[in-house]
Amino acid sequence: MGTTTWRSFRYHDTPRDKKPDHCSNVCYRSDGRGGQSIIGTSDFQQRHAVPKPAAGGGKVVELTKNALHLRCDPLLRFEPQIQRRYEAEHSTKRLASLRANIVVGLVFYNMYNLTAITLMPDILWLSVFLRLGLVTSISVLIAWVLGALSPARREQLVLFGVMNAYLIPAFMFWLTQAPLGNYSFGELPLHLMFGNMLLALRFRYALVFTGFCFITATVVAVLKSDVSPALELAFVLQSLTACTFAIYANYQIERRRCLDYLNSLQARLNSAEARRAEQHYRDLSLTDPLTGLMNRRALDQQIQALIDASTPVALLMIDVDYFKSLNDTEGHTRGDDILASLANCLKNVASRFQETHAGHVSCARFGGEEFVVMADIERLDSARLARDIVNAIRAAAIPHPARPDALNILTVSIGVACMTPQLTMQPIDLLVSADTALYEAKRLGRDRIVSADTADALESAA
């Protein structure tokens, strides 16, 4: 890598009693259990194409299996939350289907004007007027306004339309006195089939429509003057059979629609839950459990991303001074607490630095008491960042009574490596350069910053 130039700085310009500010952490997100994860929200990752999880962290979709009962009630109605989702996904398709079927129904509905020539010639012109002038006009108007209504109002209006259309042939059957007029009763079950099976009224509305049709057919059959009691009974039984068949068919259609959607929704929820679990374990595999920082694997991924982008890289290798003596004196539990506090300090410094500089800063635990701070910044900015870290840790004044010198507070040594990656570089090259500079900082007495540079020496930002 060429001849190495060393430049060492030791900072004492921050009062020991000054505490660092607690800044919001913009580079990390909560994992929902009190810890933090570097993966998924870092601008650094987004800029350099490190794989990131689905947005929203632990809440990927609006619906979860635990929050819902994936079933229908006896009237084949969804839970309200599922119903809203269903309508959002299928309302447009339902509207198009209703409009198309209304047009088809009107064509066949008006063809019965041709049968009226034979079956009820005495009221032929009334039939034409009521079918073509009244029912067709109302039905076209209904089809036009359906799109402006809520899903519930839409289905109610369709119910009103088919009931209106059913009344006309029932009325004309009762009114006609033509010899063959009683044969027009056969038209009524066809209207019933159209509403329950072709329009596929929602089951609760199909129940209303079917009951309305049976009552209407029974009333007109009983009240028609030229129908014998035996024929009245036949008409009632025929109507009952048709109504039973029609409502059963509608129930099967609606039940299949609901079950198909619930199964599809269940599959999507299972898939989303699996993705969340996968992302959770991926985050765990890239996160240090003690500090919540990136671990070595995630660090290597970010370094490789910068190398692939040929972006200038500044890598700061940080080591806690005399940490072994601290562990031996105060115990490993106290040592772990200090490492966690140091990680929070690094994150706060990184957050503040990003607010005033263009670079993106990431923090990682390299192993033991060693940390890494990495940013896509130039050499001069890396000096400022290293100085900020040293000063913030000194300002925290974490007690370290086991030091062999007279400071009695926690300090760190930092090795800085800055370079523009080449295509042949590996992450280990940058880490070795920073680690070598760190070793030199510790050799020169600790509590200082040393830069390894192949060109200009790193300038002090003090």
C-alpha positions as CSV (number, residue, x, y, z in Angstrom):
1,M,0.0,0.0,0.0
2,G,3.0,2.3,-0.2
3,T,4.9,4.1,2.5
4,T,2.7,4.9,5.6
5,T,2.7,8.3,7.2
6,W,1.6,8.4,10.9
7,R,0.0,11.4,12.5
8,S,-1.0,11.2,16.2
9,F,-3.3,13.6,18.1
10,R,-4.2,13.7,21.8
11,Y,-7.2,15.7,22.9
12,H,-7.8,17.5,26.2
13,D,-10.0,20.3,25.1
14,T,-13.2,19.1,26.5
15,P,-14.0,19.6,30.2
16,R,-14.3,16.3,32.1
17,D,-17.5,17.3,33.8
18,K,-19.3,18.1,30.5
19,K,-21.7,15.4,29.5
20,P,-22.6,14.6,25.9
21,D,-26.0,15.5,24.6
22,H,-28.5,12.7,24.0
23,C,-29.5,13.1,20.4
24,S,-32.2,11.1,18.6
25,N,-30.8,8.1,16.8
26,V,-31.5,8.5,13.1
27,C,-29.4,5.6,11.9
28,Y,-31.1,2.9,13.9
29,R,-34.5,1.5,14.4
30,S,-36.2,-0.2,17.4
31,D,-36.6,-3.9,17.1
32,G,-39.7,-3.8,19.4
33,R,-37.9,-5.4,22.3
34,G,-35.8,-2.5,23.7
35,G,-32.9,-3.2,21.4
36,Q,-31.9,-1.5,18.2
37,S,-31.0,-2.7,14.7
38,I,-28.8,-1.1,12.1
39,I,-30.4,-2.9,9.3
40,G,-33.3,-1.2,7.4
41,T,-33.2,2.5,8.2
42,S,-29.7,3.6,7.8
43,D,-29.3,6.2,5.0
44,F,-25.8,4.7,4.5
45,Q,-27.4,1.3,3.6
46,Q,-30.0,2.8,1.3
47,R,-27.5,4.8,-0.6
48,H,-25.1,1.9,-1.1
49,A,-27.6,-0.9,-1.8
50,V,-27.1,-3.1,1.2
51,P,-30.2,-5.4,1.4
52,K,-32.9,-3.9,3.6
53,P,-36.0,-5.4,5.1
54,A,-39.6,-4.6,4.3
55,A,-40.7,-1.1,5.4
56,G,-42.5,-0.8,8.7
57,G,-40.3,-3.0,10.9
58,G,-42.5,-5.4,12.9
59,K,-45.7,-4.2,11.2
60,V,-45.6,-5.1,7.6
61,V,-49.3,-5.3,6.8
62,E,-52.4,-3.8,8.3
63,L,-53.9,-7.1,9.2
64,T,-52.4,-9.9,11.3
65,K,-53.7,-13.3,12.1
66,N,-53.8,-12.5,15.8
67,A,-55.9,-9.4,15.2
68,L,-58.6,-11.1,13.1
69,H,-61.1,-14.0,13.1
70,L,-60.7,-15.3,9.5
71,R,-64.3,-16.5,9.2
72,C,-67.8,-15.4,8.1
73,D,-70.9,-15.1,10.2
74,P,-74.0,-17.2,9.3
75,L,-75.1,-14.5,6.8
76,L,-71.7,-14.8,5.1
77,R,-70.5,-11.4,6.3
78,F,-66.8,-10.7,6.9
79,E,-65.4,-9.1,10.1
80,P,-65.6,-5.3,9.5
81,Q,-61.8,-5.0,9.1
82,I,-61.7,-7.8,6.5
83,Q,-64.8,-6.3,4.8
84,R,-63.0,-3.0,4.3
85,R,-60.0,-4.7,2.9
86,Y,-62.1,-6.9,0.6
87,E,-64.0,-3.9,-0.8
88,A,-60.7,-2.0,-1.4
89,E,-59.4,-5.0,-3.4
90,H,-62.6,-6.1,-5.2
91,S,-65.0,-3.1,-5.4
92,T,-64.0,-2.1,-8.9
93,K,-64.4,-5.6,-10.2
94,R,-67.8,-6.0,-8.5
95,L,-69.0,-2.7,-9.9
96,A,-68.0,-3.7,-13.5
97,S,-69.7,-7.1,-13.1
98,L,-73.0,-5.6,-11.8
99,R,-73.2,-3.1,-14.7
100,A,-72.5,-5.8,-17.3
101,N,-75.1,-8.2,-15.9
102,I,-77.7,-5.4,-15.6
103,V,-77.3,-4.7,-19.3
104,V,-77.5,-8.5,-20.2
105,G,-80.5,-8.8,-17.9
106,L,-82.3,-5.9,-19.5
107,V,-81.9,-7.4,-23.0
108,F,-83.6,-10.7,-22.0
109,Y,-86.1,-8.8,-19.8
110,N,-87.4,-6.9,-22.7
111,M,-87.4,-10.0,-25.0
112,Y,-90.5,-11.0,-22.9
113,N,-92.4,-8.3,-24.8
114,L,-92.3,-10.8,-27.7
115,T,-93.9,-13.6,-25.6
116,A,-96.5,-11.1,-24.4
117,I,-97.8,-11.0,-28.0
118,T,-99.1,-14.5,-27.5
119,L,-99.5,-14.9,-23.8
120,M,-101.1,-11.5,-22.8
121,P,-102.2,-9.6,-26.0
122,D,-104.8,-7.7,-24.0
123,I,-102.1,-5.7,-22.1
124,L,-99.3,-5.9,-24.7
125,W,-98.7,-2.1,-24.8
126,L,-98.8,-1.9,-21.0
127,S,-96.1,-4.6,-21.0
128,V,-93.9,-2.7,-23.4
129,F,-94.4,0.6,-21.5
130,L,-93.6,-0.9,-18.1
131,R,-90.7,-3.0,-19.2
132,L,-89.0,-0.7,-21.6
133,G,-90.1,2.7,-20.3
134,L,-90.1,2.2,-16.6
135,V,-87.9,-0.8,-15.5
136,T,-85.3,-0.2,-18.2
137,S,-85.0,3.5,-17.4
138,I,-84.7,2.9,-13.7
139,S,-82.2,0.1,-14.2
140,V,-79.9,2.2,-16.4
141,L,-80.1,5.0,-13.8
142,I,-79.1,2.5,-11.1
143,A,-76.2,1.2,-13.1
144,W,-75.0,4.7,-13.6
145,V,-75.1,5.8,-10.0
146,L,-73.6,2.6,-8.5
147,G,-70.1,3.9,-8.8
148,A,-70.8,6.9,-6.5
149,L,-72.2,4.8,-3.7
150,S,-70.6,3.0,-0.7
151,P,-70.4,-0.8,-1.1
152,A,-73.3,-1.3,1.3
153,R,-75.5,1.3,-0.5
154,R,-74.5,-0.2,-3.8
155,E,-75.8,-3.7,-2.8
156,Q,-79.0,-2.3,-1.4
157,L,-79.7,-0.3,-4.5
158,V,-79.2,-3.5,-6.6
159,L,-81.7,-5.3,-4.4
160,F,-84.2,-2.5,-4.9
161,G,-83.7,-2.7,-8.7
162,V,-84.3,-6.5,-8.9
163,M,-87.4,-6.3,-6.6
164,N,-88.8,-3.5,-8.8
165,A,-88.1,-5.6,-12.0
166,Y,-89.8,-8.6,-10.4
167,L,-93.0,-6.7,-9.5
168,I,-93.8,-5.9,-13.1
169,P,-94.2,-9.4,-14.5
170,A,-96.0,-10.5,-11.3
171,F,-98.4,-7.6,-11.7
172,M,-99.1,-8.3,-15.4
173,F,-99.7,-12.0,-14.6
174,W,-102.4,-11.0,-12.1
175,L,-103.8,-8.4,-14.5
176,T,-104.1,-10.2,-17.8
177,Q,-107.4,-12.0,-18.7
178,A,-106.0,-13.6,-21.8
179,P,-106.6,-17.3,-22.3
180,L,-102.9,-18.1,-22.1
181,G,-102.1,-15.5,-19.5
182,N,-101.5,-18.0,-16.7
183,Y,-98.5,-19.4,-18.6
184,S,-96.7,-16.1,-18.0
185,F,-96.2,-17.3,-14.4
186,G,-93.2,-19.2,-15.6
187,E,-91.3,-15.9,-16.1
188,L,-91.2,-15.3,-12.3
189,P,-88.7,-18.0,-11.4
190,L,-86.3,-16.8,-14.1
191,H,-86.2,-13.3,-12.5
192,L,-85.4,-15.1,-9.2
193,M,-82.5,-17.0,-10.8
194,F,-81.2,-13.8,-12.4
195,G,-81.0,-11.9,-9.1
196,N,-79.6,-14.8,-6.9
197,M,-77.2,-16.4,-9.4
198,L,-76.2,-14.0,-12.2
199,L,-76.2,-10.7,-10.2
200,A,-75.1,-12.9,-7.2
201,L,-76.7,-10.7,-4.6
202,R,-74.9,-10.8,-1.3
203,F,-76.5,-13.6,0.7
204,R,-78.3,-11.5,3.3
205,Y,-79.9,-9.5,0.4
206,A,-80.6,-12.7,-1.5
207,L,-82.6,-13.9,1.5
208,V,-84.7,-10.7,1.4
209,F,-85.2,-11.0,-2.4
210,T,-86.1,-14.7,-2.2
211,G,-88.7,-14.1,0.5
212,F,-90.1,-11.1,-1.4
213,C,-90.4,-13.2,-4.5
214,F,-92.1,-16.1,-2.8
215,I,-94.6,-13.8,-1.0
216,T,-95.4,-11.9,-4.2
217,A,-95.8,-15.0,-6.3
218,T,-98.1,-16.5,-3.7
219,V,-100.2,-13.4,-3.4
220,V,-100.8,-12.9,-7.1
221,A,-101.5,-16.6,-7.7
222,V,-104.1,-16.6,-4.9
223,L,-105.7,-13.3,-5.9
224,K,-105.9,-14.0,-9.6
225,S,-109.6,-14.6,-10.4
226,D,-109.3,-17.2,-13.1
227,V,-106.8,-19.5,-11.3
228,S,-108.4,-22.7,-9.8
229,P,-107.5,-23.8,-6.3
230,A,-105.5,-26.8,-7.7
231,L,-103.5,-24.5,-10.0
232,E,-103.0,-22.0,-7.2
233,L,-101.4,-24.8,-5.1
234,A,-99.3,-25.8,-8.1
235,F,-98.1,-22.3,-8.6
236,V,-97.2,-21.9,-4.9
237,L,-95.3,-25.2,-4.8
238,Q,-93.5,-24.2,-8.0
239,S,-92.6,-20.9,-6.5
240,L,-91.4,-22.5,-3.3
241,T,-89.2,-25.0,-5.2
242,A,-87.7,-22.2,-7.3
243,C,-87.0,-20.1,-4.2
244,T,-85.4,-22.9,-2.4
245,F,-83.2,-23.8,-5.3
246,A,-82.2,-20.1,-5.9
247,I,-81.3,-19.3,-2.3
248,Y,-79.3,-22.6,-2.0
249,A,-77.4,-21.7,-5.2
250,N,-76.8,-18.2,-4.0
251,Y,-75.5,-19.5,-0.7
252,Q,-73.1,-21.8,-2.4
253,I,-71.8,-19.0,-4.7
254,E,-71.4,-16.6,-1.8
255,R,-69.9,-19.1,0.5
256,R,-67.3,-20.0,-2.1
257,R,-66.5,-16.3,-2.7
258,C,-66.0,-15.7,1.0
259,L,-63.9,-18.9,1.6
260,D,-61.8,-18.2,-1.4
261,Y,-61.0,-14.7,-0.2
262,L,-60.3,-15.8,3.4
263,N,-58.0,-18.6,2.2
264,S,-56.2,-16.1,0.0
265,L,-56.0,-13.6,2.8
266,Q,-54.7,-16.3,5.2
267,A,-52.0,-17.3,2.7
268,R,-50.9,-13.6,2.4
269,L,-50.9,-13.1,6.1
270,N,-48.9,-16.3,6.6
271,S,-46.4,-15.1,3.9
272,A,-46.1,-11.7,5.6
273,E,-45.6,-13.3,9.0
274,A,-42.9,-15.5,7.5
275,R,-41.2,-12.5,5.9
276,R,-41.3,-10.7,9.3
277,A,-39.8,-13.7,11.0
278,E,-37.2,-14.1,8.3
279,Q,-36.3,-10.4,8.6
280,H,-36.2,-10.6,12.4
281,Y,-33.7,-13.4,12.3
282,R,-31.7,-11.7,9.6
283,D,-31.5,-8.6,11.8
284,L,-30.4,-10.8,14.7
285,S,-27.7,-12.3,12.5
286,L,-26.4,-8.8,11.6
287,T,-26.8,-7.2,15.1
288,D,-24.5,-7.4,18.1
289,P,-26.8,-8.5,21.0
290,L,-25.0,-6.5,23.7
291,T,-24.8,-3.1,22.0
292,G,-27.5,-3.2,19.3
293,L,-24.9,-2.2,16.8
294,M,-24.0,-3.9,13.6
295,N,-21.8,-7.0,14.1
296,R,-18.8,-8.1,12.0
297,R,-20.9,-9.7,9.3
298,A,-23.0,-6.6,8.7
299,L,-19.9,-4.4,8.8
300,D,-18.3,-6.5,6.0
301,Q,-21.4,-6.1,3.9
302,Q,-21.4,-2.3,4.3
303,I,-17.7,-2.1,3.5
304,Q,-18.2,-4.2,0.4
305,A,-21.1,-2.0,-0.7
306,L,-18.9,1.1,-0.5
307,I,-16.1,-0.7,-2.4
308,D,-18.6,-1.7,-5.1
309,A,-19.8,2.0,-5.3
310,S,-16.2,3.3,-5.5
311,T,-17.1,5.8,-2.8
312,P,-14.5,7.4,-0.5
313,V,-14.4,5.5,2.8
314,A,-13.3,6.6,6.2
315,L,-13.0,3.8,8.8
316,L,-12.3,4.4,12.4
317,M,-11.1,1.5,14.5
318,I,-11.8,2.3,18.2
319,D,-10.5,0.4,21.2
320,V,-11.2,1.0,24.9
321,D,-8.0,1.8,26.8
322,Y,-7.1,-0.6,29.5
323,F,-10.4,-2.4,29.3
324,K,-8.9,-5.7,30.5
325,S,-7.9,-4.2,33.8
326,L,-11.4,-2.7,34.1
327,N,-13.0,-6.1,33.6
328,D,-10.6,-7.7,36.1
329,T,-11.3,-5.1,38.8
330,E,-15.0,-4.4,38.4
331,G,-16.3,-7.6,36.8
332,H,-17.6,-8.5,33.4
333,T,-21.1,-7.3,34.1
334,R,-19.9,-3.8,34.7
335,G,-17.7,-4.2,31.7
336,D,-20.7,-5.1,29.6
337,D,-22.6,-2.1,30.9
338,I,-19.7,0.2,29.9
339,L,-19.6,-1.3,26.4
340,A,-23.3,-0.6,26.0
341,S,-22.9,3.0,27.2
342,L,-20.0,3.4,24.8
343,A,-22.2,2.1,21.9
344,N,-24.9,4.7,22.8
345,C,-22.3,7.4,22.9
346,L,-21.0,6.4,19.4
347,K,-24.5,6.4,18.0
348,N,-25.2,9.8,19.4
349,V,-22.0,11.2,17.9
350,A,-22.9,9.6,14.6
351,S,-26.4,11.1,14.7
352,R,-25.1,14.6,15.5
353,F,-22.4,14.4,12.8
354,Q,-24.9,13.5,10.1
355,E,-27.0,16.5,11.0
356,T,-24.1,18.8,10.0
357,H,-22.2,16.8,7.4
358,A,-23.0,15.2,4.1
359,G,-21.6,11.8,5.0
360,H,-23.6,8.8,6.3
361,V,-22.2,7.2,9.4
362,S,-22.6,3.6,10.6
363,C,-21.4,2.1,13.9
364,A,-20.5,-1.6,14.6
365,R,-19.0,-3.7,17.3
366,F,-15.9,-5.3,15.8
367,G,-15.3,-7.7,18.8
368,G,-14.5,-7.5,22.5
369,E,-13.9,-3.9,23.4
370,E,-13.2,-2.8,19.8
371,F,-15.7,-0.8,17.7
372,V,-15.8,0.5,14.2
373,V,-17.3,3.7,12.9
374,M,-17.5,4.0,9.1
375,A,-18.6,6.8,6.9
376,D,-18.5,7.8,3.2
377,I,-16.6,11.1,4.0
378,E,-13.3,12.7,3.0
379,R,-10.1,12.7,5.2
380,L,-10.7,16.1,6.8
381,D,-14.2,15.2,7.9
382,S,-13.0,11.8,9.3
383,A,-10.6,13.8,11.5
384,R,-13.6,15.8,12.9
385,L,-15.6,12.7,13.4
386,A,-12.7,11.0,15.3
387,R,-12.2,14.1,17.4
388,D,-15.9,14.2,18.3
389,I,-15.9,10.6,19.4
390,V,-12.8,11.1,21.6
391,N,-14.2,14.2,23.2
392,A,-17.7,12.8,23.7
393,I,-16.3,9.7,25.5
394,R,-14.0,11.8,27.7
395,A,-16.9,14.2,28.4
396,A,-19.0,11.2,29.6
397,A,-16.4,10.8,32.4
398,I,-17.1,7.1,32.9
399,P,-15.0,6.0,35.9
400,H,-12.0,3.8,35.2
401,P,-10.2,3.4,38.6
402,A,-8.0,0.5,37.3
403,R,-6.0,2.6,34.8
404,P,-2.3,2.6,35.4
405,D,-2.1,6.3,34.6
406,A,-3.7,9.2,36.5
407,L,-6.8,9.8,34.3
408,N,-9.2,7.5,36.2
409,I,-11.9,7.9,33.4
410,L,-12.7,5.8,30.3
411,T,-10.8,6.9,27.1
412,V,-10.4,5.3,23.7
413,S,-7.7,5.0,21.1
414,I,-8.6,5.4,17.4
415,G,-7.0,4.3,14.2
416,V,-8.2,6.0,11.1
417,A,-7.9,4.7,7.5
418,C,-9.2,6.8,4.6
419,M,-9.1,5.8,0.9
420,T,-11.1,5.6,-2.3
421,P,-11.7,1.9,-2.9
422,Q,-10.3,0.2,-6.0
423,L,-12.0,-2.7,-7.8
424,T,-9.5,-5.2,-6.4
425,M,-9.9,-4.1,-2.8
426,Q,-11.4,-6.4,-0.2
427,P,-13.0,-5.3,3.1
428,I,-10.1,-6.8,5.0
429,D,-7.7,-4.3,3.4
430,L,-9.5,-1.3,4.9
431,L,-9.8,-3.0,8.3
432,V,-6.1,-4.0,8.4
433,S,-5.1,-0.4,7.6
434,A,-7.3,1.0,10.4
435,D,-6.2,-1.7,12.8
436,T,-2.5,-1.0,12.1
437,A,-3.1,2.7,12.8
438,L,-4.9,1.7,16.1
439,Y,-2.0,-0.4,17.1
440,E,0.3,2.6,16.6
441,A,-2.0,4.8,18.7
442,K,-1.9,2.3,21.6
443,R,1.9,2.0,21.2
444,L,2.2,5.8,21.4
445,G,0.4,5.9,24.7
446,R,-3.3,5.5,24.1
447,D,-6.1,8.2,24.4
448,R,-5.2,9.5,20.9
449,I,-6.0,9.3,17.2
450,V,-3.6,8.0,14.6
451,S,-4.1,8.1,10.9
452,A,-2.7,5.7,8.4
453,D,-2.5,7.5,5.0
454,T,-0.7,6.8,1.8
455,A,-0.9,10.4,0.7
456,D,-1.5,13.5,2.8
457,A,-1.4,13.1,6.6
458,L,-4.6,13.5,8.4
459,E,-4.9,17.0,9.8
460,S,-6.0,17.7,13.3
461,A,-9.5,19.1,13.7
462,A,-8.7,20.5,17.2
